[in-house]
Amino acid sequence: MKKEKRLFGKTLMILSLLFFYLPIVFMIIFSFNSGRSLTSFSGFSFTWYERMFHNRDMMESLYTTISIALIATIVSTILGTISAIGLSKSRKFLKKIVLQLNDFPIMNPEIVTAIGLMLLFITFHIERGYVTMLLAHIAFCTPYVILSVMPKIRSLDPNLADAAMDLGATPWQALIKVLVPQIMPGIVSGALIAFTMSFDDFIISYFVTGGGVKNLSIMVYTMSKRVNPSINAISTLVVVLITIVLVIINVVPMIRSRREKRHEKITG
């Protein structure tokens, strides 16, 4: 009976993995198709990648995606880290309220956040485009950074900064040389999550953009309305970039932990 349950569980897991990943594999394979067909593979070719890199709109959308993701990651990481450190020194009542407010953008459906930001920009007569998309990405990335950094701060000794200042460090030195190195794993994790969230966002970007400004997700959506094999190439590029970020998210902590263990063995 137990063997049958295990076999059923393994079969279900394999079918689930096939359901989720087979379409992605199918898309990657057909991105190298020499013909225009999206269902019949006629030969291996880099034709659609060449056309993608020679397509001005696609390259502009790639530049927009990467630049917004990088800027939003840097700004949201700084804001989120400073906010998390500030909350750790705040009163419990204030901290509880702010953290609950911080959870709203995460728990809300993206469509609600998107419409809210769109109405905000319309109300203040802000022309929608690159800047509004960037502001929107910073707004929804910052809560994830705070959520990632807070557990690391809670694990620290609350008197660590005070001890550093008693030994002659300025508040800035205590922050940069004492607190930040201790919470760096949380900061890195938050930054990588923010980059991933910004890079592949579609719903919020779609509602807050304008003036012909498109990121890769919006470009893929507009291309899906007509048969264009280049959609496979650009979608494969998105998958590859996101995969690289996810690998870094998982590999960096492993390398860091191994180095710490080696350091402990040497010093121990």
Sine and cosine of phi, psi and omega as CSV:
sin_phi,cos_phi,sin_psi,cos_psi,sin_omega,cos_omega
0.00,0.00,-0.68,0.73,0.00,-1.00
-0.91,0.41,-0.62,0.79,0.03,-1.00
-0.89,0.45,-0.63,0.78,0.02,-1.00
-0.91,0.41,-0.64,0.77,0.03,-1.00
-0.91,0.41,-0.66,0.75,0.04,-1.00
-0.90,0.44,-0.68,0.74,0.02,-1.00
-0.89,0.45,-0.67,0.74,0.03,-1.00
-0.90,0.44,-0.67,0.74,0.01,-1.00
-0.90,0.44,-0.69,0.73,0.01,-1.00
-0.91,0.42,-0.67,0.74,0.01,-1.00
-0.89,0.46,-0.69,0.72,0.02,-1.00
-0.89,0.45,-0.65,0.76,0.01,-1.00
-0.91,0.42,-0.68,0.73,0.01,-1.00
-0.89,0.45,-0.69,0.73,0.01,-1.00
-0.90,0.44,-0.63,0.78,0.02,-1.00
-0.90,0.43,-0.70,0.71,0.02,-1.00
-0.89,0.45,-0.66,0.75,0.05,-1.00
-0.89,0.45,-0.66,0.75,-0.01,-1.00
-0.88,0.47,-0.64,0.77,-0.06,-1.00
-0.99,0.14,-0.61,0.79,-0.18,-0.98
-0.97,-0.24,-0.34,0.94,0.00,-1.00
-0.88,0.48,-0.67,0.74,0.06,-1.00
-0.87,0.49,-0.59,0.81,0.02,-1.00
-0.92,0.40,-0.70,0.71,0.04,-1.00
-0.88,0.47,-0.68,0.73,0.03,-1.00
-0.86,0.52,-0.70,0.71,-0.01,-1.00
-0.90,0.43,-0.68,0.74,-0.01,-1.00
-0.90,0.43,-0.68,0.73,0.01,-1.00
-0.87,0.49,-0.72,0.70,-0.06,-1.00
-0.98,0.21,-0.15,0.99,0.11,-0.99
-0.95,0.32,-0.28,0.96,0.04,-1.00
-0.97,-0.23,0.23,0.97,0.00,-1.00
-0.97,0.26,0.71,-0.70,-0.02,-1.00
-0.97,0.23,-0.40,0.92,-0.01,-1.00
-1.00,-0.08,0.05,-1.00,-0.01,-1.00
-1.00,0.05,-0.19,0.98,-0.06,-1.00
-0.92,0.38,0.63,-0.78,0.05,-1.00
-0.99,-0.15,0.05,1.00,-0.03,-1.00
-0.80,-0.61,-0.35,0.94,-0.04,-1.00
-0.87,-0.49,0.87,-0.49,-0.02,-1.00
-1.00,0.08,0.89,-0.46,-0.09,-1.00
-0.96,-0.27,-0.12,0.99,0.01,-1.00
0.41,-0.91,0.40,-0.92,-0.04,-1.00
-0.99,0.16,0.73,-0.68,-0.01,-1.00
-0.30,-0.96,0.44,-0.90,0.08,-1.00
-0.98,-0.18,0.34,0.94,-0.10,-0.99
-0.82,0.57,-0.74,0.67,-0.10,-0.99
-0.96,0.28,-0.45,0.89,0.11,-0.99
-0.95,0.32,-0.63,0.78,0.05,-1.00
-0.89,0.45,-0.69,0.72,0.02,-1.00
-0.92,0.40,-0.59,0.81,0.02,-1.00
-0.89,0.46,-0.72,0.69,-0.04,-1.00
-0.96,0.29,-0.31,0.95,0.06,-1.00
-0.99,-0.10,-0.07,1.00,0.02,-1.00
-1.00,0.06,0.88,-0.48,-0.08,-1.00
-0.90,0.43,-0.67,0.74,-0.02,-1.00
-0.89,0.46,-0.65,0.76,0.00,-1.00
-0.92,0.40,-0.67,0.75,0.00,-1.00
-0.93,0.38,-0.58,0.81,0.07,-1.00
-0.92,0.40,-0.64,0.77,0.03,-1.00
-0.92,0.39,-0.59,0.81,0.06,-1.00
-0.91,0.41,-0.68,0.73,0.04,-1.00
-0.89,0.46,-0.69,0.72,0.01,-1.00
-0.87,0.49,-0.71,0.71,-0.02,-1.00
-0.88,0.48,-0.76,0.64,-0.06,-1.00
-0.93,0.37,-0.69,0.73,-0.03,-1.00
-0.91,0.41,-0.69,0.73,0.02,-1.00
-0.92,0.40,-0.66,0.75,0.00,-1.00
-0.89,0.46,-0.68,0.74,-0.02,-1.00
-0.93,0.38,-0.74,0.67,-0.02,-1.00
-0.91,0.42,-0.71,0.71,0.00,-1.00
-0.89,0.46,-0.61,0.79,0.03,-1.00
-0.90,0.43,-0.73,0.68,-0.02,-1.00
-0.89,0.46,-0.76,0.65,-0.05,-1.00
-0.92,0.40,-0.73,0.68,-0.04,-1.00
-0.92,0.40,-0.54,0.84,0.04,-1.00
-0.92,0.40,-0.69,0.72,0.04,-1.00
-0.90,0.43,-0.75,0.66,-0.01,-1.00
-0.89,0.46,-0.71,0.71,-0.03,-1.00
-0.91,0.42,-0.65,0.76,0.00,-1.00
-0.92,0.39,-0.73,0.68,0.01,-1.00
-0.89,0.46,-0.67,0.75,0.02,-1.00
-0.89,0.45,-0.68,0.74,0.00,-1.00
-0.90,0.44,-0.67,0.74,0.02,-1.00
-0.91,0.42,-0.67,0.74,0.03,-1.00
-0.89,0.45,-0.65,0.76,0.02,-1.00
-0.91,0.42,-0.54,0.84,-0.01,-1.00
-0.91,0.42,-0.39,0.92,0.01,-1.00
-0.99,-0.17,0.02,1.00,-0.04,-1.00
-1.00,0.03,0.18,-0.98,0.06,-1.00
-0.93,0.37,0.45,-0.89,-0.06,-1.00
-0.86,0.51,-0.65,0.76,-0.03,-1.00
-0.89,0.45,-0.73,0.68,0.01,-1.00
-0.91,0.41,-0.67,0.74,0.01,-1.00
-0.87,0.49,-0.68,0.74,-0.02,-1.00
-0.90,0.44,-0.68,0.73,-0.01,-1.00
-0.91,0.42,-0.72,0.69,-0.04,-1.00
-0.90,0.43,-0.65,0.76,0.01,-1.00
-0.92,0.40,-0.59,0.81,0.07,-1.00
-0.92,0.39,-0.64,0.76,0.07,-1.00
-0.91,0.42,-0.57,0.82,0.02,-1.00
-0.91,0.42,-0.48,0.88,-0.02,-1.00
-0.98,0.22,-0.32,0.95,-0.06,-1.00
-0.85,0.52,-0.77,0.64,0.00,-1.00
-0.89,0.47,-0.48,0.88,-0.01,-1.00
-0.97,0.24,-0.66,0.75,-0.06,-1.00
-0.99,0.16,-0.47,0.88,-0.01,-1.00
-0.92,0.40,0.57,-0.82,0.16,-0.99
-0.88,0.48,0.59,-0.81,-0.05,-1.00
-0.86,0.51,-0.53,0.85,-0.02,-1.00
-0.90,0.44,-0.57,0.82,0.03,-1.00
-0.93,0.38,-0.73,0.69,0.04,-1.00
-0.88,0.47,-0.65,0.76,-0.03,-1.00
-0.90,0.45,-0.73,0.68,-0.01,-1.00
-0.91,0.41,-0.64,0.77,0.02,-1.00
-0.87,0.48,-0.71,0.71,0.02,-1.00
-0.92,0.39,-0.63,0.78,0.02,-1.00
-0.88,0.47,-0.72,0.70,0.02,-1.00
-0.90,0.43,-0.58,0.82,0.04,-1.00
-0.89,0.46,-0.73,0.69,-0.01,-1.00
-0.92,0.39,-0.61,0.79,0.02,-1.00
-0.92,0.39,-0.67,0.74,-0.03,-1.00
-0.87,0.49,-0.65,0.76,-0.02,-1.00
-1.00,-0.05,0.22,0.97,0.07,-1.00
0.80,0.60,0.68,0.73,0.06,-1.00
-1.00,-0.04,0.84,-0.54,-0.01,-1.00
-0.91,0.41,0.82,-0.58,-0.06,-1.00
-0.98,0.20,0.67,-0.74,-0.03,-1.00
0.08,-1.00,-0.63,-0.77,-0.07,-1.00
-0.89,0.46,-0.71,0.70,-0.07,-1.00
-0.91,0.42,-0.70,0.71,-0.01,-1.00
-0.91,0.41,-0.60,0.80,0.06,-1.00
-0.91,0.42,-0.67,0.74,0.02,-1.00
-0.89,0.46,-0.71,0.70,0.02,-1.00
-0.88,0.47,-0.65,0.76,0.01,-1.00
-0.90,0.43,-0.66,0.75,0.00,-1.00
-0.92,0.40,-0.64,0.77,0.06,-1.00
-0.89,0.46,-0.65,0.76,-0.05,-1.00
-0.89,0.45,-0.67,0.74,-0.06,-1.00
-1.00,-0.01,-0.19,0.98,0.06,-1.00
-1.00,0.07,-0.54,0.84,-0.07,-1.00
-0.85,0.53,-0.69,0.72,0.02,-1.00
-0.85,0.53,-0.56,0.83,0.02,-1.00
-0.93,0.37,-0.58,0.81,0.04,-1.00
-0.92,0.39,-0.71,0.70,0.03,-1.00
-0.86,0.51,-0.69,0.72,-0.01,-1.00
-0.90,0.44,-0.51,0.86,-0.01,-1.00
-0.99,0.15,-0.56,0.83,-0.08,-1.00
-0.99,0.11,-0.55,0.84,-0.10,-1.00
-0.82,0.57,-0.71,0.71,0.01,-1.00
-0.87,0.49,-0.58,0.81,0.02,-1.00
-0.92,0.38,-0.62,0.79,0.01,-1.00
-0.93,0.36,-0.62,0.78,0.02,-1.00
-0.89,0.45,-0.51,0.86,-0.04,-1.00
-0.98,0.21,-0.18,0.98,-0.02,-1.00
-0.99,0.11,0.37,-0.93,0.14,-0.99
-0.94,0.35,0.83,-0.55,-0.04,-1.00
-0.89,0.45,-0.31,0.95,-0.02,-1.00
-1.00,-0.09,0.15,0.99,-0.08,-1.00
-0.89,0.45,-0.73,0.68,-0.02,-1.00
-0.92,0.40,-0.66,0.76,0.02,-1.00
-0.89,0.46,-0.63,0.77,0.02,-1.00
-0.90,0.43,-0.64,0.77,0.03,-1.00
-0.90,0.43,-0.65,0.76,0.01,-1.00
-0.95,0.32,-0.53,0.85,0.08,-1.00
-0.90,0.43,-0.47,0.88,0.00,-1.00
-1.00,0.03,0.11,0.99,0.11,-0.99
0.94,-0.35,-0.05,1.00,0.00,-1.00
-0.97,0.23,0.57,-0.82,0.11,-0.99
-0.98,0.21,0.29,-0.96,0.05,-1.00
-0.82,0.58,-0.62,0.78,0.03,-1.00
-0.91,0.42,-0.68,0.73,0.03,-1.00
-0.92,0.40,-0.62,0.79,0.04,-1.00
-0.89,0.45,-0.58,0.81,0.01,-1.00
-0.95,0.32,-0.77,0.64,-0.13,-0.99
-0.97,0.24,-0.67,0.74,-0.13,-0.99
-1.00,-0.09,-0.27,0.96,-0.05,-1.00
-0.90,-0.44,-0.84,0.54,-0.09,-1.00
-0.95,0.31,-0.78,0.62,-0.09,-1.00
-0.86,0.51,-0.72,0.70,0.04,-1.00
-0.86,0.51,-0.53,0.85,-0.02,-1.00
-0.95,0.31,-0.52,0.85,-0.04,-1.00
-0.97,-0.25,0.21,0.98,-0.05,-1.00
-0.84,0.55,-0.65,0.76,0.05,-1.00
-0.84,0.54,-0.64,0.77,0.04,-1.00
-0.93,0.38,-0.61,0.79,0.02,-1.00
-0.91,0.42,-0.70,0.71,0.00,-1.00
-0.89,0.45,-0.70,0.72,0.03,-1.00
-0.88,0.48,-0.69,0.72,0.02,-1.00
-0.89,0.45,-0.65,0.76,0.01,-1.00
-0.90,0.43,-0.67,0.74,0.00,-1.00
-0.92,0.39,-0.63,0.78,0.06,-1.00
-0.90,0.44,-0.68,0.73,0.01,-1.00
-0.88,0.48,-0.68,0.73,0.01,-1.00
-0.89,0.46,-0.70,0.72,0.00,-1.00
-0.89,0.45,-0.70,0.71,0.00,-1.00
-0.88,0.47,-0.67,0.74,-0.02,-1.00
-0.94,0.33,-0.65,0.76,-0.11,-0.99
-0.89,0.45,-0.67,0.74,-0.10,-1.00
-0.96,-0.27,0.28,0.96,0.00,-1.00
-0.95,0.30,0.66,-0.75,0.05,-1.00
-0.85,-0.53,-0.79,0.61,-0.17,-0.99
-0.87,0.50,-0.80,0.60,-0.03,-1.00
-0.91,0.42,-0.68,0.74,-0.01,-1.00
-0.88,0.48,-0.63,0.77,-0.04,-1.00
-0.90,0.45,-0.60,0.80,-0.07,-1.00
-0.99,0.10,-0.40,0.92,-0.10,-1.00
-0.97,-0.25,-0.06,1.00,-0.02,-1.00
-1.00,-0.06,0.14,-0.99,0.02,-1.00
-0.03,-1.00,0.01,-1.00,0.04,-1.00
0.90,0.43,0.41,0.91,0.01,-1.00
0.98,0.17,0.11,0.99,0.02,-1.00
-0.99,0.17,0.84,-0.55,-0.04,-1.00
-0.73,-0.69,0.61,-0.79,0.20,-0.98
-0.99,-0.14,-0.02,-1.00,-0.08,-1.00
-0.88,0.48,-0.63,0.78,-0.02,-1.00
-0.89,0.46,-0.68,0.73,0.03,-1.00
-0.93,0.38,-0.62,0.79,0.03,-1.00
-0.88,0.47,-0.69,0.72,0.03,-1.00
-0.89,0.47,-0.65,0.76,0.00,-1.00
-0.89,0.46,-0.70,0.72,-0.01,-1.00
-0.93,0.36,-0.55,0.83,0.02,-1.00
-0.96,0.29,-0.42,0.91,-0.03,-1.00
-0.94,0.34,-0.24,0.97,-0.02,-1.00
-0.97,0.23,-0.28,0.96,0.06,-1.00
-0.70,-0.71,0.44,-0.90,-0.05,-1.00
-0.94,0.33,0.94,-0.35,0.00,-1.00
-0.57,-0.82,0.94,-0.34,-0.04,-1.00
-0.88,0.48,-0.32,0.95,0.02,-1.00
-0.90,0.44,-0.33,0.94,0.03,-1.00
-0.89,0.46,-0.54,0.84,0.05,-1.00
-0.92,0.39,-0.64,0.77,-0.01,-1.00
-0.92,0.39,-0.73,0.68,-0.03,-1.00
-0.94,0.35,-0.56,0.83,0.06,-1.00
-0.93,0.37,-0.62,0.78,0.06,-1.00
-0.89,0.45,-0.63,0.78,0.04,-1.00
-0.88,0.48,-0.67,0.74,0.03,-1.00
-0.89,0.46,-0.71,0.70,-0.01,-1.00
-0.87,0.49,-0.69,0.72,-0.02,-1.00
-0.90,0.45,-0.70,0.71,-0.02,-1.00
-0.91,0.42,-0.68,0.73,0.02,-1.00
-0.91,0.41,-0.63,0.78,0.03,-1.00
-0.89,0.46,-0.66,0.75,0.03,-1.00
-0.87,0.49,-0.70,0.72,0.01,-1.00
-0.89,0.45,-0.69,0.73,0.00,-1.00
-0.91,0.43,-0.62,0.79,0.05,-1.00
-0.89,0.45,-0.67,0.74,0.03,-1.00
-0.88,0.48,-0.66,0.75,0.00,-1.00
-0.85,0.52,-0.62,0.78,-0.05,-1.00
-1.00,0.06,-0.53,0.85,-0.08,-1.00
-0.99,0.16,-0.65,0.76,-0.05,-1.00
-0.83,0.55,-0.75,0.66,0.04,-1.00
-0.88,0.47,-0.58,0.82,0.03,-1.00
-0.90,0.43,-0.70,0.71,0.02,-1.00
-0.90,0.44,-0.67,0.75,-0.01,-1.00
-0.89,0.46,-0.69,0.73,-0.02,-1.00
-0.92,0.40,-0.61,0.79,0.04,-1.00
-0.90,0.43,-0.66,0.75,0.04,-1.00
-0.90,0.44,-0.65,0.76,0.02,-1.00
-0.90,0.44,-0.64,0.77,0.02,-1.00
-0.91,0.42,-0.66,0.75,0.04,-1.00
-0.90,0.44,-0.65,0.76,0.01,-1.00
-0.90,0.43,-0.65,0.76,0.03,-1.00
-0.90,0.43,-0.62,0.78,0.02,-1.00
-0.91,0.41,-0.65,0.76,-0.02,-1.00
-0.93,0.36,-0.73,0.69,-0.03,-1.00
-0.96,0.27,-0.49,0.87,0.00,-1.00
-0.97,0.24,0.00,0.00,0.00,0.00
